Amino acid sequence: MAFCPQKIIKPGKDAKPEILDKDGCVGCRFCEMHCPDFAITVSERKFYQRTLLETDDD
């Protein structure tokens, strides 16, 4: 948790690491490489862009 450059990993239930802001993760995997208990696994997330639907009032 201390190694996260974005400071988004905090202790959750049972003091296990929990990511507070998944969108804030840059995917550097620094936490995964330096976790002494191998409790963190970083995997790729799919990005879904939100779009607004426009309607024609004509």
DSSP file (Angstrom, degrees, kcal/mol; ACC not computed):
  #  RESIDUE AA STRUCTURE BP1 BP2  ACC     N-H-->O    O-->H-N    N-H-->O    O-->H-N    TCO  KAPPA ALPHA  PHI   PSI    X-CA   Y-CA   Z-CA
    1    1 A M    >         0   0    0      0, 0.0     3,-1.0     0, 0.0     8,-0.3   0.000 360.0 360.0 360.0 -36.9    0.0    0.0    0.0
    2    2 A A  T 3   +     0   0    0      1,-0.2    29,-0.0    29,-0.1     5,-0.0   0.708 360.0  60.4 -70.5 -19.7    2.9    2.4    0.8
    3    3 A F  T 3  S+     0   0    0     28,-0.1    -1,-0.2    27,-0.0    27,-0.1   0.591  71.9 116.0 -86.1 -10.2    4.4    1.9   -2.6
    4    4 A C    X   -     0   0    0     -3,-1.0     3,-0.7     1,-0.2     5,-0.1  -0.430  52.2-158.2 -65.1 118.3    1.5    3.2   -4.6
    5    5 A P  T 3  S+     0   0    0      0, 0.0    -1,-0.2     0, 0.0    -3,-0.0   0.755  95.1  48.7 -68.5 -21.9    2.6    6.4   -6.5
    6    6 A Q  T 3  S-     0   0    0     -3,-0.0    -2,-0.1     0, 0.0    -3,-0.0   0.568 102.2-134.8 -91.4 -10.8   -1.1    7.5   -6.8
    7    7 A K    <   +     0   0    0     -3,-0.7    -5,-0.1    -6,-0.1    -4,-0.0   0.884  66.1 126.3  57.8  42.9   -1.8    6.8   -3.1
    8    8 A I        +     0   0    0     -7,-0.1    12,-3.0    16,-0.1     2,-0.6   0.455  42.6  89.5-107.6  -3.2   -5.1    5.1   -3.9
    9    9 A I  E     +A   19   0A   0     -8,-0.3    10,-0.2    10,-0.2    -5,-0.1  -0.857  51.8 163.9-100.3 123.3   -4.5    1.8   -2.1
   10   10 A K  E     -A   18   0A   0      8,-2.7     8,-2.3    -2,-0.6     2,-0.2  -0.882  45.6 -84.7-131.1 161.3   -5.7    1.8    1.6
   11   11 A P  E     +A   17   0A   0      0, 0.0     3,-0.1     0, 0.0     5,-0.1  -0.507  51.4 175.0 -69.2 133.2   -6.4   -1.0    4.1
   12   12 A G    >   -     0   0    0      4,-3.4     3,-1.7     1,-0.4     6,-0.1   0.017  48.2 -11.5-109.6-141.6   -9.8   -2.4    3.8
   13   13 A K  G >  S+     0   0    0      1,-0.3     3,-2.1     2,-0.2    -1,-0.4  -0.348 137.3   4.7 -60.9 138.7  -11.6   -5.3    5.5
   14   14 A D  G 3  S-     0   0    0      1,-0.3    -1,-0.3    -3,-0.1    -2,-0.0   0.745 126.7 -74.2  56.4  25.7   -9.2   -7.5    7.5
   15   15 A A  G <  S+     0   0    0     -3,-1.7    -1,-0.3     1,-0.2    -2,-0.2   0.648  92.5 147.8  63.7  17.2   -6.4   -4.9    6.6
   16   16 A K    <   -     0   0    0     -3,-2.1    -4,-3.4     1,-0.1    -1,-0.2  -0.553  58.3 -91.3 -79.0 148.7   -6.3   -6.3    3.1
   17   17 A P  E     -A   11   0A   0      0, 0.0     2,-0.4     0, 0.0    -1,-0.1  -0.310  45.6-174.2 -62.9 140.0   -5.4   -3.8    0.4
   18   18 A E  E     -A   10   0A   0     -8,-2.3    -8,-2.7    -6,-0.1     2,-0.6  -0.999  22.6-132.9-137.7 132.9   -8.3   -2.1   -1.3
   19   19 A I  E     -A    9   0A   0     -2,-0.4     3,-0.3   -10,-0.2   -10,-0.2  -0.769  17.0-170.3 -88.1 120.1   -8.2    0.3   -4.2
   20   20 A L  S    S+     0   0    0    -12,-3.0     2,-0.4    -2,-0.6    -1,-0.2   0.856  78.9  27.7 -79.2 -36.4  -10.3    3.4   -3.4
   21   21 A D    >>  -     0   0    0    -13,-0.4     3,-1.6     1,-0.1     4,-0.5  -0.819  62.4-177.2-131.5  91.3  -10.3    5.0   -6.9
   22   22 A K  G >4 S+     0   0    0     -2,-0.4     3,-0.9    -3,-0.3    -1,-0.1   0.815  86.6  56.6 -61.2 -31.0   -9.9    2.4   -9.7
   23   23 A D  G 34 S+     0   0    0      1,-0.2    -1,-0.3     3,-0.0    -2,-0.0   0.703 100.0  60.8 -72.7 -17.8   -9.9    5.1  -12.3
   24   24 A G  G <4 S+     0   0    0     -3,-1.6     2,-0.3   -16,-0.1    -1,-0.2   0.615  79.7 104.3 -82.8 -12.9   -6.9    6.7  -10.5
   25   25 A C    <<  -     0   0    0     -3,-0.9   -21,-0.0    -4,-0.5    -6,-0.0  -0.537  52.9-166.0 -71.7 129.6   -4.8    3.6  -11.0
   26   26 A V        -     0   0    0     -2,-0.3    -1,-0.1     0, 0.0    -3,-0.0   0.458  37.8-120.4 -95.5  -2.7   -2.2    4.2  -13.8
   27   27 A G        +     0   0    0      1,-0.1    -2,-0.1    16,-0.0    15,-0.0   0.773  64.4 142.6  73.8  27.1   -1.4    0.5  -14.0
   28   28 A C        -     0   0    0      1,-0.1    -1,-0.1     4,-0.0    -3,-0.0   0.730  50.0-144.8 -73.0 -20.7    2.3    0.8  -13.2
   29   29 A R     >  +     0   0    0      1,-0.1     4,-2.2     3,-0.1     5,-0.2   0.600  58.4 131.2  66.5  14.3    2.2   -2.5  -11.2
   30   30 A F  H  > S+     0   0    0      1,-0.2     4,-1.6     2,-0.2     5,-0.1   0.892  71.2  52.0 -62.0 -40.0    4.7   -1.1   -8.7
   31   31 A C  H  > S+     0   0    0      1,-0.2     4,-1.0     2,-0.2    -1,-0.2   0.907 109.4  49.4 -62.7 -42.4    2.5   -2.2   -5.9
   32   32 A E  H  4 S+     0   0    0      1,-0.2     3,-0.4     2,-0.2    -2,-0.2   0.898 111.6  48.1 -64.7 -42.0    2.3   -5.7   -7.3
   33   33 A M  H  < S+     0   0    0     -4,-2.2    -1,-0.2     1,-0.2    -2,-0.2   0.787 119.9  37.4 -70.7 -27.5    6.1   -6.0   -7.7
   34   34 A H  H  < S+     0   0    0     -4,-1.6    -1,-0.2    -5,-0.2    -2,-0.2   0.402  79.7 120.3-108.9   2.7    6.8   -4.7   -4.2
   35   35 A C    ><  -     0   0    0     -4,-1.0     3,-1.0    -3,-0.4     5,-0.1  -0.557  51.2-154.3 -70.0 118.5    4.1   -6.3   -2.1
   36   36 A P  T 3  S+     0   0    0      0, 0.0    -1,-0.2     0, 0.0    -4,-0.0   0.745  93.3  41.7 -68.5 -21.7    5.8   -8.5    0.5
   37   37 A D  T 3  S-     0   0    0     -3,-0.0    -2,-0.1     0, 0.0    -3,-0.0   0.367 104.3-123.9-104.5   3.6    2.8  -10.8    0.9
   38   38 A F    <   +     0   0    0     -3,-1.0    -6,-0.1     1,-0.1    -5,-0.0   0.864  67.0 138.9  54.3  38.3    1.9  -11.0   -2.8
   39   39 A A        +     0   0    0      1,-0.0     2,-0.5    -7,-0.0    -1,-0.1   0.511  48.6  72.5 -89.7  -6.8   -1.5   -9.8   -1.8
   40   40 A I        +     0   0    0     -8,-0.2     2,-0.4    -9,-0.2    -5,-0.1  -0.937  53.0 178.6-117.9 130.4   -1.9   -7.5   -4.8
   41   41 A T        -     0   0    0     -2,-0.5     2,-0.5     2,-0.0   -12,-0.0  -0.995  15.1-152.9-127.4 125.5   -2.5   -8.5   -8.4
   42   42 A V        +     0   0    0     -2,-0.4     2,-0.3   -13,-0.1    -2,-0.0  -0.849  18.2 176.8 -99.9 129.1   -2.9   -5.9  -11.1
   43   43 A S        -     0   0    0     -2,-0.5     2,-0.2     0, 0.0   -14,-0.1  -0.931  35.6 -95.1-129.2 156.4   -5.0   -6.8  -14.1
   44   44 A E        -     0   0    0     -2,-0.3     2,-0.4     1,-0.0   -17,-0.0  -0.452  35.5-150.5 -72.0 136.5   -6.0   -4.8  -17.2
   45   45 A R        -     0   0    0     -2,-0.2     2,-0.3     0, 0.0    -1,-0.0  -0.839  16.6-119.6-105.3 145.7   -9.4   -3.2  -17.1
   46   46 A K        -     0   0    0     -2,-0.4     2,-0.5     1,-0.0     0, 0.0  -0.663  25.5-135.9 -81.5 138.7  -11.5   -2.6  -20.1
   47   47 A F        -     0   0    0     -2,-0.3     2,-0.6     2,-0.0    -1,-0.0  -0.842  16.9-168.2 -99.5 126.0  -12.3    1.1  -20.7
   48   48 A Y        -     0   0    0     -2,-0.5     2,-0.4     2,-0.0    -2,-0.0  -0.957  14.0-143.9-114.9 117.0  -15.9    2.0  -21.6
   49   49 A Q        -     0   0    0     -2,-0.6     2,-0.4     1,-0.0    -2,-0.0  -0.643  13.3-136.3 -81.5 130.5  -16.4    5.5  -22.8
   50   50 A R        -     0   0    0     -2,-0.4     2,-0.4     2,-0.0    -1,-0.0  -0.698  24.3-171.7 -85.3 135.5  -19.6    7.0  -21.8
   51   51 A T        -     0   0    0     -2,-0.4     2,-0.5     2,-0.0     0, 0.0  -0.941  20.8-127.0-126.9 150.6  -21.4    8.9  -24.5
   52   52 A L        -     0   0    0     -2,-0.4     2,-0.5     0, 0.0    -2,-0.0  -0.813  23.1-132.1 -94.5 134.6  -24.5   11.1  -24.4
   53   53 A L        -     0   0    0     -2,-0.5     2,-0.4     2,-0.0    -2,-0.0  -0.750  20.1-152.7 -86.9 127.3  -27.2   10.3  -26.8
   54   54 A E        -     0   0    0     -2,-0.5     2,-0.4     2,-0.0     0, 0.0  -0.795   6.2-157.3-100.0 142.4  -28.4   13.4  -28.7
   55   55 A T        -     0   0    0     -2,-0.4     2,-0.6     2,-0.0    -2,-0.0  -0.914  16.2-125.3-118.2 146.4  -32.0   13.5  -30.1
   56   56 A D        -     0   0    0     -2,-0.4    -2,-0.0     1,-0.1     0, 0.0  -0.787  16.8-171.6 -89.3 124.9  -33.3   15.7  -32.9
   57   57 A D              0   0    0     -2,-0.6    -1,-0.1     1,-0.2    -2,-0.0   0.332 360.0 360.0 -95.7   7.0  -36.2   17.8  -31.9
   58   58 A D              0   0    0      0, 0.0    -1,-0.2     0, 0.0    -2,-0.0   0.471 360.0 360.0 -76.9 360.0  -36.8   18.9  -35.5
